[in-house]
Amino acid sequence: MSDTTLVIDIGTQSLRASLVDSEKGILEHVQKKYEQPYFSVRKDYAEQEPDYYLTKLIEATNELKRNSPEDFQSVKSMVVVAFRDTSVILDEEKKPIRPSILWLDQRTAKLKNLYNLKWYEKLLFRAIGMYDAVKYNSMRTASFWIKENEPENWKKMRHYVPLTAYFNYRMTGNLVVSSADCIGHYPVNFKKGTWFPSWHPKVDVFGIPLKALPPLVKPGTIIGRISKEFSALSGIQEGLPLIASGSDKACETFGNGAIDPMVGSISLGTACSIDVVSDKYKEPETFLPSYGTPYPGFFDYEVQIYRGLWMVRWFSEQFGETDLVEAKRENLSVEEFLDKKIASILPGSDGLVLQPYWGPGLKRPNARGSIIGFSGAHTRFHLYRAIIEGIGFALREGLDEIVRKTHRVPDYLVVSGGGSQSSLYMQILADIFGMEVRQAENTEMTTIGAAMSVFLARGIFKTPKEATERFSKTVRSYHPDKKNHEIYDLLYKKVYTKLYPSLKDVYRNCKEFYLLVNKE
């Protein structure tokens, strides 16, 4: 039996609205790029009004309705997936108090002595060697920054919710969110799909009052039904059920067909990640949880490269003015032009190795980006290739961490996201990992995975495997070149993995210097 769902995928750079049929796939698709993805009142800040995304959503759904009225009318359900680690603080009337602080934002609270932690919690975190990571997590939690810098706004706060919870409220009137869709700085027990109790140390790490957090529901649950008010704005049928799903990367992983440790999933987007799914809960890295999948009973082991292909844009903005002109002259995108220029550079970029910590992570809270091995023979194109290779090394390091927990090396990797459209990127990944990588059928695998989770919840598919057999298609396979893999394997083991241990004290000093010169 055919079934159609409306999928809203809210990304960092654009919003996508799609009609997905359980038999035919994507019937109609609308993308709305943001005129201003975020605004910055200070260096390293990134904020946006939460209602800005709702405005784009409404524009997209009305355009879908105009483009394909019959298919739009046949929709039986809808689902919303959004980028992670972005909160909305609401007042007593559930109205936003201030713009959302986005996941890209680099501000930190002071919290010099972690005053929010009890003495025995500090002792515990020091004993397990995670004090620095915990301190970094607290400093990066928006709640503490608001408490310190905007006490008047914090005093008005009654609800502290993930972005998707706010969307759910505006669409249905219910301020709830999926337990698999609270990725970021929240005290979530992903193993149980609940908030941690008040006595748990992680509640103090994030400093969010439990009474301000929204109720959690399981993936596949009906969150609510589209209200009359939102129907009039968006054109979506009044009463249409809104289904709870998972996070953006988890939906993409499902779309890629990774439902057990035999298949790994790589997302090449603004942030890059490597994901492996298991029915057992384990932490892929110390203190980093496994997240819930968009269907109950499984867990997504994910390691994220915080600034992934964002670095490609960074390179173009900082060094690529000439490349933009040349690319236009050759009728190529700048990415295609750069791929062409680096194709002749030998694997390993003639000894130039980059560690892509432009945005530090939980495991390495003080890390900074590093590039070593420069010589007079290197050009900016060597730097560009080193960026792509560095992201590949970081993803391989993530998989190594996951394999230590699953005890199972995937048979192959499925790659999706904008970067998967580059055959050069794909071959570099195959050579770095030394295994087959497959290109996903299209770049909208988050949308596909979210739709699959809805069809599973509605009984169209009986199992995740049945859903992946229908939807998870790949279009091309890349196999490692033996010689290239040997080169990358040497660089990875002898250079890349040695960088952080060798530089961690230097990174800490760099962090202290940065805080000193940027003191308010």
C-alpha positions, -999 to 999 in steps of 0.1 A, spaced: 0 0 0 14 33 -10 18 61 16 31 96 13 47 117 40 59 153 42 95 156 53 110 189 66 148 189 68 160 221 85 198 225 78 223 251 88 224 267 53 190 259 39 156 242 45 143 214 24 107 203 21 99 170 3 70 148 -5 82 112 -2 61 82 -13 67 47 2 69 32 -33 82 59 -56 106 78 -33 108 116 -35 79 130 -56 86 167 -51 113 187 -35 117 224 -25 149 240 -11 149 274 5 184 288 10 188 313 39 197 348 29 216 350 62 222 316 79 232 334 111 242 368 124 272 375 146 271 404 171 307 395 180 335 374 166 328 336 169 291 342 177 264 326 156 227 333 163 194 332 145 158 339 153 139 305 157 109 319 138 131 326 108 132 289 101 94 286 106 90 314 80 111 294 55 92 262 64 59 280 56 73 293 23 85 258 13 53 240 21 32 265 2 55 262 -28 52 224 -26 14 227 -25 15 249 -56 39 227 -75 22 194 -67 -13 199 -53 -26 164 -57 4 147 -41 4 174 -13 -32 166 -6 -25 129 -4 0 133 24 -8 111 54 18 123 79 48 145 84 81 146 101 106 174 110 144 169 112 167 198 122 203 205 129 214 198 164 227 214 196 206 246 192 182 256 219 153 280 223 145 296 256 109 305 261 90 326 285 58 317 305 37 322 273 61 299 253 75 328 233 112 331 224 131 354 248 162 358 226 177 345 194 189 309 194 226 303 199 235 279 170 258 249 172 284 268 152 287 294 179 321 294 197 313 315 228 321 301 263 310 308 298 337 315 323 330 289 349 366 290 361 360 267 390 331 248 377 310 262 405 279 244 393 294 210 402 293 195 437 327 187 453 323 149 449 313 153 413 345 173 406 364 145 424 347 118 403 355 135 370 391 141 380 394 104 390 382 92 356 404 117 337 374 136 323 375 169 343 388 190 313 361 175 290 334 181 316 346 217 321 346 223 284 311 208 280 298 232 307 316 262 293 300 255 259 265 251 273 244 281 263 225 280 296 256 290 316 265 318 292 230 332 294 231 330 332 264 349 333 258 375 307 220 379 304 206 372 339 174 392 331 167 368 302 174 337 323 151 350 350 123 351 324 131 316 311 104 289 318 112 264 290 146 255 277 141 233 246 158 219 215 149 237 183 127 208 171 107 210 203 98 246 195 88 236 159 66 208 173 49 233 196 43 259 169 29 233 146 8 212 170 6 231 203 25 203 220 59 212 235 75 177 233 104 162 215 118 128 205 142 112 229 164 105 199 165 141 188 182 159 218 217 158 205 239 184 222 242 200 256 213 183 274 211 158 303 197 129 282 200 93 292 200 79 256 201 43 269 167 47 285 153 76 264 147 98 295 162 128 312 187 120 339 173 123 374 181 154 394 209 137 415 229 126 384 262 145 378 253 152 341 224 174 352 249 197 370 272 196 340 246 213 318 229 235 344 194 233 329 165 230 354 148 197 347 114 214 351 123 236 321 130 207 298 102 193 275 87 158 278 104 131 258 86 107 235 99 76 217 107 77 179 76 67 160 52 84 184 26 109 172 38 142 187 6 159 179 -16 171 150 -12 202 128 -33 230 143 -59 250 125 -37 281 129 -5 265 114 -25 249 87 -38 283 75 -2 296 74 15 266 58 -11 249 36 -6 216 55 -38 198 63 -53 205 97 -51 174 118 -21 158 100 -1 137 124 35 149 132 57 118 139 87 118 162 119 107 145 157 111 152 186 135 148 198 147 114 228 123 112 209 94 126 182 98 99 210 101 73 226 69 87 193 51 84 188 64 49 223 51 40 212 16 50 235 13 81 213 -6 106 240 -29 121 278 -30 125 283 -46 91 277 -12 73 293 21 83 278 55 73 298 87 65 281 121 62 301 147 43 284 179 52 290 212 70 299 189 99 311 154 90 304 122 109 310 85 109 282 63 123 277 27 131 245 12 145 242 -15 171 215 -30 193 238 -26 223 244 6 241 280 17 244 299 50 243 319 54 211 343 76 230 346 82 268 317 104 280 303 106 245 269 88 244 254 66 217 223 83 203 189 67 197 181 57 161 150 71 144 133 38 154 132 22 189 156 -3 202 189 6 185 218 30 191 239 51 168 276 52 176 286 85 161 319 104 160 316 139 145 341 162 129 327 194 141 340 216 113 339 192 83 333 205 48 328 239 64 366 239 60 362 238 22 343 270 24 368 284 48 396 277 24 378 293 -5 370 324 15 405 328 28 426 317 -2 404 311 -32 397 345 -48 417 336 -78 402 301 -79 367 316 -81 376 336 -112 393 307 -129 364 283 -121 339 308 -136 361 311 -167 361 272 -171 324 270 -163 330 250 -132 320 253 -96 349 262 -73 348 227 -58 351 211 -93 379 235 -102 398 226 -70 393 189 -75 408 193 -109 438 211 -95 445 186 -67 440 154 -88 476 154 -99 490 159 -64 503 126 -49 485 110 -20 497 126 13 500 160 -3 538 157 -5 541 152 33 516 180 43 494 167 71 464 185 86 444 178 117 410 194 113 403 206 149 390 240 137 363 232 162 374 212 193 354 182 204 345 165 237 375 142 238 400 170 230 385 201 245 417 222 241 426 211 206 432 236 178 437 230 141 473 220 131 492 217 98 527 202 97 552 193 70 554 225 50 582 230 25 589 254 -4 573 229 -28 539 232 -13 511 254 -29 477 264 -17 464 234 -37 485 211 -15 468 227 15 434 221 0 441 184 -6 455 182 29 422 194 42 403 167 24 428 141 36 427 154 72 390 150 73 394 115 60 421 107 87 398 121 114 369 100 102 391 69 102 402 77 138 365 79 147 358 45 131 388 30 150 372 42 183 338 27 173 354 -7 162 370 -10 196 335 -10 211 317 -31 184 346 -55 178 334 -56 142 350 -38 112 322 -28 87 322 -46 54 319 -13 36 310 24 41 282 43 25 289 80 20 263 107 16 261 145 18 274 172 -6 309 159 -6 298 124 -18 293 139 -52 331 143 -57 346 112 -71 380 124 -59 368 127 -23 353 92 -25 385 77 -38 405 94 -12 382 80 15 385 45 0 423 48 0 425 61 36 402 35 51 415 7 29 380 -5 23 351 -2 -2 331 29 -1 298 34 -18 281 66 -30 246 71 -18 219 75 -44 214 112 -38 223 140 -14 190 139 4 195 108 26 185 126 57 151 132 41 150 96 30 159 83 64 133 105 82 106 92 57 117 56 63 112 61 101 77 74 95 68 45 72 81 21 98 61 38 125 30 36 103 34 -1 96 42 4 59 75 -14 66 76 -41 93 114 -39 101 143 -14 95 158 -40 71 127 -40 50 128 -2 48 165 -1 38 160 -28 11 134 -5 -5 151 29 -1 188 26 7 204 26 -28 239 33 -39 251 43 -74 288 37 -74 315 18 -55 351 29 -50 378 4 -41 412 13 -24 443 15 -45 468 -7 -27 498 16 -31 478 47 -21 465 30 10 500 20 21 510 57 19 479 69 38 483 41 64 519 52 71 509 88 74 479 80 96 498 57 120 532 75 121 521 111 118 484 119 122 477 99 153 509 112 169 499 149 165 475 154 193 495 135 220 525 156 210 507 189 209 481 187 236 502 208 260 508 234 232 471 234 225 463 242 261 487 271 261 471 283 228 437 282 245 450 302 275 465 328 251 432 330 232 412 336 264 438 362 276 437 383 244 399 380 240 392 389 276 362 413 278 
